[in-house]
Amino acid sequence: MFNFFKKQKKEPKNLKEVLNSFEELEKNFYKISQELENLKKEGKFSIQKVGIIRFNPFKEVGGNQSFSIALLDGNDSGIVITSLYSREGNRVYGKPIKDGNSEHLLSREEREAINRAKLQNGN
C-alpha cells in the first residue's frame, strides 16, 4: 500500500523540468477531479438519510414496539418500512418512495419517518 522506502524523485534542475512537473500535477489533478465528480454522482443513489419513529398503534395494548423507518438516497427516493406489532403477531409493510412521496397511501408515522430522514441533510 505505502512504500516508505521508495526513493523520492529528484529535485528539478531547470525550468523545463519544473514545467514538466507542473504538467504532471495538472494531469493528476484533472483525473482526481473527474473521479470525485463520479463519486458524487454515484453517491446520490446510496442510502444517505435514515428516519425512524416508534409508536403504539393499539393504545390499549403494549408499548411503542411498532416502528416506521425511511431509508432515502440523496434524491429523497428509497423505501419506508413499517412494522406493526401486536400480541397476536407482527406485520411488516414496505412502500417505495420517489422524491419524498409514494404512490401508496402513507400513514402519519410513515410520513413522519420520511420527514425525519429528509431533515438529516438540511432539506
C-alpha positions in Angstrom: 0.0 0.0 0.0 2.6 2.6 1.1 6.2 2.3 0.2 8.1 4.3 2.7 11.4 3.2 1.5 10.8 4.3 -2.1 13.3 6.8 -3.3 12.0 10.3 -3.6 12.1 11.9 -7.0 15.0 14.2 -7.5 14.6 18.0 -7.5 14.1 19.7 -10.8 17.3 21.1 -12.2 15.9 23.6 -14.6 12.8 25.5 -15.7 11.9 22.8 -18.2 11.8 20.1 -15.5 9.7 22.4 -13.3 7.2 22.9 -16.1 7.1 19.1 -16.8 6.4 18.6 -13.1 3.5 21.1 -13.2 2.1 19.4 -16.3 2.2 16.0 -14.5 0.5 17.6 -11.4 -2.2 19.2 -13.7 -2.9 15.8 -15.3 -3.2 14.1 -11.9 -5.4 16.9 -10.6 -7.7 16.6 -13.6 -8.0 12.8 -13.0 -8.7 13.2 -9.3 -11.3 15.9 -10.1 -13.1 13.6 -12.5 -13.1 10.7 -10.0 -14.5 13.0 -7.3 -17.4 14.1 -9.7 -18.1 10.4 -10.5 -18.2 9.6 -6.7 -20.6 12.5 -6.1 -23.0 11.3 -8.9 -22.9 7.7 -7.7 -23.2 8.6 -4.1 -26.6 10.2 -4.8 -28.0 6.7 -5.2 -26.8 5.2 -1.9 -28.7 5.4 1.4 -27.8 8.8 2.9 -30.8 9.6 5.1 -32.5 7.5 7.7 -35.5 8.5 9.7 -37.2 6.2 12.3 -40.2 6.6 14.6 -41.5 4.2 17.2 -45.2 4.2 18.0 -48.1 2.2 19.6 -50.9 1.7 17.0 -53.1 -0.1 19.6 -53.3 2.3 22.6 -54.8 -0.3 24.9 -52.1 -2.9 24.4 -48.3 -2.9 24.9 -45.8 -0.1 24.4 -44.1 1.6 21.4 -42.9 -1.6 19.8 -44.1 -0.8 16.3 -42.0 1.4 14.0 -41.6 3.1 10.6 -38.2 3.6 9.1 -37.4 5.6 6.0 -34.2 4.8 4.0 -33.6 7.5 1.4 -30.9 8.4 -1.0 -29.7 11.9 -2.0 -32.8 12.4 -4.2 -35.2 11.5 -1.4 -36.0 8.2 -3.0 -35.9 4.8 -1.4 -38.2 2.8 0.8 -40.2 3.2 4.0 -40.7 0.0 6.1 -43.4 -0.2 8.8 -43.7 -3.0 11.4 -47.0 -3.2 13.3 -46.6 -5.3 16.5 -49.5 -6.8 18.4 -49.9 -9.7 20.8 -51.2 -11.8 18.0 -48.3 -11.2 15.7 -46.2 -8.8 13.7 -46.9 -7.4 10.2 -44.3 -5.7 8.1 -45.1 -3.4 5.1 -42.7 -1.8 2.6 -43.5 1.1 0.3 -41.3 2.6 -2.4 -40.6 6.3 -2.1 -39.7 8.6 -5.0 -38.8 12.2 -4.5 -40.1 12.1 -0.9 -43.5 10.7 -1.9 -45.2 7.3 -2.5 -47.9 6.2 -4.9 -49.2 4.2 -2.0 -51.2 5.7 0.9 -48.8 6.7 3.7 -49.7 6.6 7.4 -48.9 9.5 9.7 -46.0 7.6 11.1 -44.6 6.8 7.7 -44.8 10.4 6.7 -43.0 11.4 9.9 -40.2 8.9 9.3 -39.7 10.3 5.8 -39.7 13.9 7.1 -37.1 13.0 9.8 -34.9 11.4 7.1 -35.2 14.4 4.8 -34.2 16.8 7.7 -30.9 14.9 8.2 -29.2 16.8 5.3 -30.9 20.1 5.9 -33.7 19.6 3.4 
